[in-house]
Amino acid sequence: IDNAIKFSKNSKIIINREISEGVLTISVQDFGIGISDKNQKIIFDRFKRLETGINSINRGHGLGLSINKALLDFLYGEIKIESKKDVGTTFKITIPESIPDAESFSADGSDYLFDTDDEIF
């Protein structure tokens, strides 16, 4: 949503959500500068800031989309992009309601945030 606001100044943004067959789908559509086919291939890489003139006024480290993708991978979700240069962009996120093999996850989640194994580095 933040990127949609940044890259489509003075334009509307459409946010939709739907739950169907156990899958949550969220889409964010803007009518901004769009993303070229070349840049769509690298947009989820860490520390990638696309070469657009508008980036000079927008701060960031190029981590937002890579972090979102990593979190979605953890949740067995997906993120897809549809974009046309100078027309706009739609990001579509899907997250399943249940996670396969839920027994492999920590009951309180802290084992994944704070490793409890005593390892020496």
MDAnalysis code that builds the backbone (N, CA, C; Angstrom):
import MDAnalysis as mda
import numpy as np

u = mda.Universe.empty(363, n_residues=121, atom_resindex=np.repeat(np.arange(121), 3), trajectory=True)
u.add_TopologyAttr("name", ["N", "CA", "C"] * 121)
u.add_TopologyAttr("resid", np.arange(1, 122))
u.add_TopologyAttr("resname", ["ILE", "ASP", "ASN", "ALA", "ILE", "LYS", "PHE", "SER", "LYS", "ASN", "SER", "LYS", "ILE", "ILE", "ILE", "ASN", "ARG", "GLU", "ILE", "SER", "GLU", "GLY", "VAL", "LEU", "THR", "ILE", "SER", "VAL", "GLN", "ASP", "PHE", "GLY", "ILE", "GLY", "ILE", "SER", "ASP", "LYS", "ASN", "GLN", "LYS", "ILE", "ILE", "PHE", "ASP", "ARG", "PHE", "LYS", "ARG", "LEU", "GLU", "THR", "GLY", "ILE", "ASN", "SER", "ILE", "ASN", "ARG", "GLY", "HIS", "GLY", "LEU", "GLY", "LEU", "SER", "ILE", "ASN", "LYS", "ALA", "LEU", "LEU", "ASP", "PHE", "LEU", "TYR", "GLY", "GLU", "ILE", "LYS", "ILE", "GLU", "SER", "LYS", "LYS", "ASP", "VAL", "GLY", "THR", "THR", "PHE", "LYS", "ILE", "THR", "ILE", "PRO", "GLU", "SER", "ILE", "PRO", "ASP", "ALA", "GLU", "SER", "PHE", "SER", "ALA", "ASP", "GLY", "SER", "ASP", "TYR", "LEU", "PHE", "ASP", "THR", "ASP", "ASP", "GLU", "ILE", "PHE"])
u.atoms.positions = np.array([
    [0.838, -1.182, 0.000],
    [0.000, 0.000, 0.000],
    [0.884, 1.247, 0.000],
    [1.951, 1.200, 0.790],
    [2.857, 2.344, 0.854],
    [3.460, 2.646, -0.516],
    [3.910, 1.617, -1.219],
    [4.467, 1.831, -2.559],
    [3.412, 2.357, -3.525],
    [2.197, 1.873, -3.419],
    [1.121, 2.360, -4.291],
    [0.910, 3.854, -4.081],
    [0.954, 4.276, -2.839],
    [0.792, 5.702, -2.535],
    [1.978, 6.496, -3.079],
    [3.193, 5.995, -2.846],
    [4.401, 6.702, -3.287],
    [4.464, 6.879, -4.799],
    [4.100, 5.822, -5.525],
    [4.352, 5.820, -6.961],
    [3.128, 6.133, -7.810],
    [2.062, 6.596, -7.185],
    [0.893, 7.024, -7.966],
    [0.318, 8.291, -7.350],
    [1.139, 9.299, -7.310],
    [0.722, 10.589, -6.757],
    [-0.512, 11.111, -7.485],
    [-1.419, 11.695, -6.714],
    [-2.638, 12.305, -7.255],
    [-3.487, 11.332, -8.065],
    [-3.506, 10.086, -7.652],
    [-4.295, 9.078, -8.340],
    [-4.967, 8.201, -7.295],
    [-5.961, 7.461, -7.724],
    [-6.650, 6.602, -6.770],
    [-5.935, 5.266, -6.638],
    [-6.197, 4.605, -5.514],
    [-5.678, 3.274, -5.227],
    [-6.869, 2.413, -4.850],
    [-6.929, 1.217, -5.403],
    [-8.036, 0.304, -5.114],
    [-7.491, -0.882, -4.324],
    [-8.090, -1.145, -3.161],
    [-7.699, -2.277, -2.321],
    [-8.904, -3.196, -2.193],
    [-8.714, -4.455, -2.549],
    [-9.781, -5.454, -2.447],
    [-9.314, -6.622, -1.604],
    [-10.271, -7.302, -0.989],
    [-9.982, -8.530, -0.268],
    [-11.115, -9.499, -0.508],
    [-10.761, -10.780, -0.488],
    [-11.744, -11.832, -0.721],
    [-11.261, -13.088, -0.008],
    [-12.198, -13.825, 0.557],
    [-11.891, -15.139, 1.106],
    [-12.730, -16.134, 0.334],
    [-12.057, -17.078, -0.312],
    [-12.748, -18.068, -1.119],
    [-12.004, -19.395, -1.022],
    [-12.734, -20.448, -0.745],
    [-12.178, -21.796, -0.671],
    [-10.942, -21.861, 0.223],
    [-11.003, -21.189, 1.377],
    [-9.919, -21.250, 2.346],
    [-8.691, -20.438, 1.998],
    [-8.825, -19.493, 1.072],
    [-7.688, -18.662, 0.672],
    [-8.080, -17.190, 0.772],
    [-7.261, -16.423, 1.493],
    [-7.433, -14.974, 1.572],
    [-6.664, -14.350, 0.412],
    [-7.339, -13.506, -0.355],
    [-6.700, -12.785, -1.456],
    [-6.848, -11.292, -1.200],
    [-5.728, -10.593, -1.250],
    [-5.713, -9.138, -1.103],
    [-5.047, -8.577, -2.352],
    [-5.696, -7.600, -2.977],
    [-5.073, -6.961, -4.139],
    [-4.999, -5.456, -3.913],
    [-3.900, -4.887, -4.368],
    [-3.677, -3.444, -4.289],
    [-3.365, -2.971, -5.703],
    [-4.228, -2.098, -6.217],
    [-4.083, -1.604, -7.585],
    [-3.860, -0.103, -7.560],
    [-2.833, 0.337, -8.289],
    [-2.623, 1.775, -8.435],
    [-2.631, 2.140, -9.914],
    [-2.674, 3.409, -10.169],
    [-2.697, 3.923, -11.537],
    [-1.523, 4.873, -11.727],
    [-0.366, 4.415, -11.260],
    [0.829, 5.241, -11.276],
    [1.740, 4.960, -12.448],
    [3.037, 4.977, -12.164],
    [4.048, 4.911, -13.219],
    [4.233, 3.519, -13.804],
    [3.771, 2.495, -13.123],
    [3.928, 1.129, -13.620],
    [5.346, 0.622, -13.457],
    [5.534, -0.652, -13.757],
    [6.835, -1.297, -13.611],
    [7.126, -2.063, -14.901],
    [8.276, -1.826, -15.476],
    [8.645, -2.496, -16.728],
    [8.784, -4.004, -16.515],
    [8.696, -4.765, -17.603],
    [8.870, -6.223, -17.525],
    [10.229, -6.578, -16.928],
    [11.262, -5.857, -17.322],
    [12.618, -6.097, -16.811],
    [12.660, -5.925, -15.293],
    [12.079, -4.843, -14.802],
    [12.110, -4.576, -13.363],
    [11.202, -5.509, -12.567],
    [10.156, -6.041, -13.196],
    [9.288, -6.986, -12.491],
    [10.051, -8.246, -12.092],
    [11.112, -8.568, -12.828],
    [11.901, -9.770, -12.536],
    [12.808, -9.595, -11.327],
    [13.114, -8.354, -10.948],
    [14.043, -8.118, -9.834],
    [13.401, -7.410, -8.641],
    [12.144, -7.096, -8.740],
    [11.499, -6.251, -7.738],
    [11.462, -6.868, -6.331],
    [11.537, -8.195, -6.240],
    [11.495, -8.854, -4.936],
    [12.891, -9.170, -4.396],
    [13.946, -8.765, -5.117],
    [15.316, -8.970, -4.646],
    [15.638, -7.960, -3.549],
    [16.466, -8.381, -2.601],
    [16.848, -7.480, -1.507],
    [17.701, -6.323, -2.017],
    [17.486, -5.177, -1.425],
    [18.239, -3.953, -1.684],
    [18.113, -3.454, -3.122],
    [17.047, -3.844, -3.803],
    [16.821, -3.359, -5.162],
    [15.872, -2.171, -5.118],
    [16.354, -1.064, -5.622],
    [15.506, 0.108, -5.822],
    [15.468, 0.339, -7.315],
    [14.292, 0.390, -7.852],
    [14.159, 0.524, -9.297],
    [14.620, 1.896, -9.747],
    [15.192, 1.932, -10.919],
    [15.682, 3.183, -11.488],
    [14.530, 3.946, -12.125],
    [13.876, 4.743, -11.308],
    [12.828, 5.637, -11.805],
    [13.143, 7.017, -11.265],
    [12.826, 8.027, -11.990],
    [13.091, 9.380, -11.528],
    [12.418, 9.691, -10.206],
    [11.316, 9.025, -9.947],
    [10.556, 9.287, -8.732],
    [11.267, 8.756, -7.489],
    [12.208, 7.806, -7.653],
    [12.926, 7.248, -6.510],
    [13.785, 8.275, -5.796],
    [14.224, 9.306, -6.487],
    [15.077, 10.297, -5.853],
    [14.351, 11.045, -4.742],
    [13.028, 11.086, -4.788],
    [12.277, 11.756, -3.726],
    [11.661, 10.767, -2.740],
    [11.767, 9.476, -3.031],
    [11.217, 8.447, -2.149],
    [12.342, 7.703, -1.453],
    [12.320, 7.754, -0.135],
    [13.341, 7.066, 0.640],
    [13.027, 5.588, 0.729],
    [14.046, 4.832, 0.980],
    [13.875, 3.401, 1.165],
    [15.175, 2.685, 0.892],
    [15.214, 1.437, 1.308],
    [16.421, 0.638, 1.144],
    [16.224, -0.521, 0.181],
    [15.039, -0.631, -0.406],
    [14.792, -1.730, -1.325],
    [14.556, -3.045, -0.621],
    [14.000, -2.996, 0.581],
    [13.757, -4.221, 1.350],
    [12.286, -4.574, 1.486],
    [11.401, -3.629, 1.328],
    [9.982, -3.839, 1.620],
    [9.365, -5.035, 0.921],
    [9.511, -5.119, -0.388],
    [8.890, -6.217, -1.126],
    [9.586, -7.546, -0.865],
    [10.907, -7.528, -0.645],
    [11.599, -8.790, -0.350],
    [11.177, -9.324, 1.017],
    [10.958, -8.445, 1.979],
    [10.481, -8.877, 3.299],
    [9.063, -9.415, 3.188],
    [8.215, -8.724, 2.444],
    [6.848, -9.216, 2.245],
    [6.844, -10.594, 1.605],
    [7.692, -10.793, 0.597],
    [7.750, -12.095, -0.071],
    [8.228, -13.177, 0.886],
    [9.231, -12.878, 1.705],
    [9.741, -13.858, 2.670],
    [8.662, -14.243, 3.679],
    [7.911, -13.270, 4.170],
    [6.824, -13.560, 5.113],
    [5.734, -14.398, 4.454],
    [5.409, -14.081, 3.223],
    [4.394, -14.861, 2.508],
    [4.876, -16.283, 2.239],
    [6.151, -16.449, 1.919],
    [6.701, -17.795, 1.743],
    [6.551, -18.597, 3.031],
    [6.824, -17.973, 4.164],
    [6.701, -18.621, 5.470],
    [5.261, -19.073, 5.725],
    [4.302, -18.300, 5.227],
    [2.876, -18.604, 5.419],
    [2.296, -19.428, 4.270],
    [3.157, -19.925, 3.395],
    [2.730, -20.676, 2.206],
    [1.847, -19.827, 1.293],
    [2.114, -18.534, 1.296],
    [1.363, -17.621, 0.448],
    [2.159, -17.261, -0.795],
    [1.571, -16.403, -1.595],
    [2.205, -15.949, -2.837],
    [1.944, -14.468, -3.031],
    [2.819, -13.846, -3.787],
    [2.591, -12.475, -4.227],
    [2.869, -12.434, -5.725],
    [1.942, -11.851, -6.455],
    [2.068, -11.750, -7.910],
    [1.899, -10.294, -8.313],
    [2.489, -9.965, -9.433],
    [2.430, -8.594, -9.917],
    [1.951, -8.572, -11.367],
    [1.087, -7.614, -11.649],
    [0.675, -7.301, -13.021],
    [0.888, -5.805, -13.187],
    [1.626, -5.427, -14.207],
    [1.925, -4.012, -14.365],
    [2.164, -3.656, -15.821],
    [1.803, -2.431, -16.146],
    [2.103, -1.864, -17.456],
    [2.711, -0.491, -17.222],
    [3.824, -0.262, -17.868],
    [4.516, 1.012, -17.735],
    [3.576, 2.161, -18.077],
    [3.549, 3.172, -17.231],
    [2.738, 4.381, -17.377],
    [1.234, 4.133, -17.306],
    [0.816, 2.940, -16.883],
    [-0.611, 2.627, -16.724],
    [-0.930, 2.330, -15.263],
    [-0.112, 1.493, -14.633],
    [-0.338, 1.160, -13.237],
    [0.067, -0.260, -12.909],
    [-0.098, -0.602, -11.633],
    [0.363, -1.882, -11.114],
    [-0.669, -2.470, -10.174],
    [-0.801, -3.795, -10.217],
    [-1.621, -4.520, -9.250],
    [-0.762, -5.597, -8.610],
    [-0.707, -5.579, -7.281],
    [-0.086, -6.655, -6.520],
    [-1.206, -7.496, -5.941],
    [-1.087, -8.802, -6.103],
    [-2.094, -9.718, -5.568],
    [-1.405, -10.688, -4.611],
    [-1.891, -10.703, -3.365],
    [-1.347, -11.565, -2.315],
    [-2.372, -12.636, -2.003],
    [-1.923, -13.889, -1.922],
    [-2.809, -14.976, -1.504],
    [-2.178, -15.693, -0.321],
    [-3.014, -15.999, 0.682],
    [-2.564, -16.700, 1.886],
    [-3.585, -17.779, 2.206],
    [-3.138, -19.037, 2.325],
    [-4.083, -20.098, 2.672],
    [-4.545, -19.965, 4.122],
    [-5.793, -20.384, 4.352],
    [-6.367, -20.312, 5.694],
    [-5.644, -21.245, 6.660],
    [-5.278, -22.425, 6.189],
    [-4.563, -23.368, 7.042],
    [-3.214, -23.678, 6.421],
    [-2.274, -23.985, 7.292],
    [-0.918, -24.252, 6.854],
    [-0.684, -25.758, 6.857],
    [-0.165, -26.303, 5.770],
    [0.112, -27.737, 5.745],
    [1.121, -28.124, 6.818],
    [0.959, -29.305, 7.388],
    [1.878, -29.838, 8.380],
    [2.072, -28.876, 9.546],
    [0.975, -28.440, 10.132],
    [1.013, -27.470, 11.224],
    [1.793, -27.974, 12.430],
    [1.985, -29.284, 12.569],
    [2.720, -29.821, 13.712],
    [4.184, -29.400, 13.710],
    [4.716, -29.018, 12.578],
    [6.122, -28.636, 12.511],
    [6.367, -27.216, 13.018],
    [5.307, -26.508, 13.402],
    [5.452, -25.151, 13.893],
    [5.397, -25.109, 15.408],
    [6.105, -24.165, 15.985],
    [6.097, -23.960, 17.425],
    [4.717, -23.493, 17.865],
    [4.279, -23.965, 19.021],
    [2.962, -23.587, 19.532],
    [2.864, -22.088, 19.774],
    [3.928, -21.479, 20.256],
    [3.848, -20.045, 20.536],
    [4.622, -19.189, 19.532],
    [5.277, -19.812, 18.580],
    [5.972, -19.060, 17.540],
    [7.336, -18.541, 17.929],
    [7.647, -18.519, 19.224],
    [8.908, -17.915, 19.648],
    [10.128, -18.712, 19.197],
    [9.977, -20.005, 18.966],
    [11.118, -20.801, 18.506],
    [11.629, -20.314, 17.160],
    [10.781, -19.677, 16.376],
    [11.196, -19.199, 15.065],
    [11.743, -17.788, 15.124],
    [11.345, -17.038, 16.125],
    [11.865, -15.687, 16.276],
    [13.130, -15.668, 17.118],
    [13.166, -16.519, 18.142],
    [14.291, -16.586, 19.060],
    [14.699, -18.041, 19.187],
    [15.693, -18.443, 18.449],
    [16.121, -19.836, 18.425],
    [16.523, -20.272, 19.826],
    [15.989, -21.390, 20.265],
    [16.271, -21.877, 21.612],
    [17.445, -22.842, 21.649],
    [17.988, -23.204, 20.498],
    [19.158, -24.084, 20.473],
    [20.389, -23.301, 20.900],
    [21.226, -23.937, 21.697],
    [22.464, -23.297, 22.137],
    [23.562, -23.597, 21.125],
    [23.724, -22.709, 20.172],
    [24.744, -22.881, 19.149],
    [25.871, -21.898, 19.395],
    [27.075, -22.331, 19.092],
    [28.230, -21.447, 19.197],
    [28.641, -21.070, 17.783],
    [28.797, -19.784, 17.569],
    [29.163, -19.311, 16.235],
    [30.646, -19.078, 16.151],
])
